[in-house]
Amino acid sequence: VYIIQVEVKIDRLQDTSIDNVLTNYTIEATLFDSGSWESPDGNPDLLASKVADITFQPTTAPLGFYGYTLVGKLQSPKLWSAEQPYLYTLVVVLKDQSGRVLDCESCQVGFKNVSKAHKQLLVNGHPVVIRGVNRHEHHPEVGKANIESCMIKDLVLMKQNNINAVRNSHYPQHPR
């Protein structure tokens, strides 16, 4: 059993105090399997792809803004990895007392199992070897004003050599 915990932060509810948010509004969340949105006959069937209902769970930890925690359980999800990036769709809905939808947000989420064994890091049960390099933003001709095509060339070269970790130098990196 995998547990999904969703932190929902609500702001811009000026007419409601933090104590009255849950009496005037409801927060619902549902997890859908993006890979099974179509029924066997080829028609879209979003409801059949629902894999978990995520419900409100009271918490005493301060989350900032109007923060609420929703928790759900999922039986045997398809696990995410860089080689097989399987994603689910999370939908969070804010409703008023009459059930009218005020806001609806969605995002893609994935599940992975990270654990450790004797001197090994395991991701989804498979050992991972970390191969890292240091990277400095420096070009032989233009200095620290690096060119985007050169940055992409560096990344491609790293992937070609199975590099899976990068340590950047101590100064701010280019936003790209």
C-alpha positions in Angstrom: 0.0 0.0 0.0 1.4 3.4 -1.0 0.2 6.6 0.8 -0.2 9.8 -1.1 -0.1 13.0 1.0 -1.2 16.3 -0.6 -0.6 19.6 1.0 -3.2 22.2 -0.1 -2.6 25.9 0.5 -5.5 28.3 0.1 -5.0 32.0 -0.1 -7.2 34.9 -1.1 -10.2 33.9 1.1 -10.3 37.4 2.7 -13.9 37.0 3.9 -13.2 33.8 5.9 -11.0 33.3 8.9 -8.7 30.3 9.1 -11.1 28.7 11.6 -14.1 28.9 9.3 -12.6 27.7 6.1 -13.6 24.1 6.6 -17.1 25.0 7.7 -17.7 27.2 4.5 -15.7 25.2 2.0 -14.8 21.6 1.1 -11.6 20.4 -0.4 -11.6 17.2 -2.4 -8.9 15.4 -4.3 -8.9 12.4 -6.6 -6.1 10.5 -8.3 -6.6 9.3 -11.8 -4.6 6.8 -13.9 -3.7 8.8 -17.0 -2.8 5.6 -18.9 -6.4 4.2 -18.7 -8.6 7.1 -19.6 -10.1 5.1 -22.4 -12.5 2.2 -22.0 -11.9 -1.0 -24.0 -14.2 0.3 -26.8 -12.0 3.4 -27.3 -14.4 5.9 -25.6 -13.0 8.3 -22.9 -14.0 7.1 -19.4 -12.4 9.3 -16.8 -14.4 7.9 -13.9 -13.2 4.4 -14.6 -9.6 5.5 -14.3 -10.0 6.8 -10.7 -7.6 4.9 -8.5 -7.8 6.8 -5.2 -9.9 9.2 -3.2 -7.9 11.6 -1.1 -9.6 12.9 2.0 -9.0 15.7 4.5 -6.9 14.8 7.5 -6.6 17.3 10.4 -3.1 18.3 11.2 -1.5 20.4 13.9 1.6 21.3 12.0 1.6 25.0 10.7 1.8 24.9 6.9 1.6 28.7 6.3 -1.3 30.4 4.5 -4.5 28.3 5.0 -2.8 24.9 4.7 -4.6 21.6 4.8 -3.4 18.0 4.4 -5.2 15.4 2.3 -4.3 11.7 2.5 -5.1 8.7 0.4 -4.0 5.1 -0.1 -3.2 3.4 -3.4 -2.8 -0.3 -3.9 0.2 -1.3 -6.1 0.7 1.8 -8.3 2.8 1.7 -11.4 6.2 3.0 -10.2 7.9 6.0 -11.8 11.5 5.8 -13.0 13.6 7.8 -15.4 13.4 4.9 -17.9 9.7 4.4 -17.5 8.1 7.7 -16.3 4.6 6.6 -15.5 2.5 9.5 -14.2 -0.9 9.8 -12.6 -3.2 12.9 -12.7 -4.1 14.5 -9.3 -7.1 16.7 -9.3 -7.9 19.0 -6.3 -11.3 20.8 -6.1 -12.4 23.6 -3.8 -16.2 23.8 -3.4 -18.4 26.2 -1.4 -21.2 25.1 1.0 -23.7 24.6 -1.9 -21.3 22.3 -3.8 -20.4 24.9 -6.4 -16.9 24.5 -7.7 -14.8 27.6 -6.9 -11.4 26.3 -8.1 -10.0 23.2 -9.6 -6.3 22.4 -10.1 -4.5 19.4 -11.5 -0.9 18.1 -11.8 1.0 15.0 -12.8 2.4 12.9 -10.0 4.5 9.7 -9.9 5.3 7.1 -7.3 8.7 5.7 -6.6 10.1 3.6 -3.8 13.5 4.8 -2.5 15.2 2.6 0.1 18.6 1.5 1.2 20.2 -1.9 1.6 23.6 -2.8 2.8 25.8 -0.1 1.2 23.4 0.4 -1.7 20.8 2.9 -2.7 17.7 1.2 -4.2 15.1 2.9 -6.4 12.1 0.7 -7.1 14.1 -2.2 -5.8 17.0 -1.8 -8.2 20.4 -0.6 -7.1 21.5 2.7 -8.3 25.1 3.7 -8.9 25.7 7.5 -8.6 28.1 8.7 -11.3 28.7 12.4 -10.8 30.7 15.3 -12.2 31.5 18.8 -11.3 30.2 21.4 -13.7 31.5 25.0 -14.0 29.8 27.5 -16.2 32.8 28.5 -18.2 33.4 28.8 -22.0 36.9 28.9 -23.4 36.1 31.9 -25.6 33.4 33.9 -23.8 34.3 33.1 -20.2 31.4 33.0 -17.7 28.9 34.3 -20.2 28.0 30.8 -21.4 26.1 30.1 -24.6 22.9 28.0 -24.3 24.0 25.7 -27.1 27.1 24.9 -25.2 25.1 24.1 -22.0 23.0 21.7 -24.0 26.1 20.1 -25.5 27.5 19.6 -21.9 24.2 17.9 -20.8 24.1 15.6 -23.9 27.8 14.7 -23.3 27.0 13.8 -19.7 24.0 11.7 -20.6 26.1 9.9 -23.3 28.5 8.9 -20.5 25.9 7.7 -18.0 26.3 10.7 -15.7 23.3 10.9 -13.3 24.5 13.5 -10.8 25.9 17.0 -11.3 27.5 19.3 -8.7 27.3 22.9 -9.8 30.0 25.4 -8.8 29.4 27.8 -5.9 28.2 30.8 -7.9 24.7 31.3 -9.4 23.9 29.2 -12.4 22.3 30.5 -15.6 18.5 30.2 -15.2 18.2 27.9 -18.2 
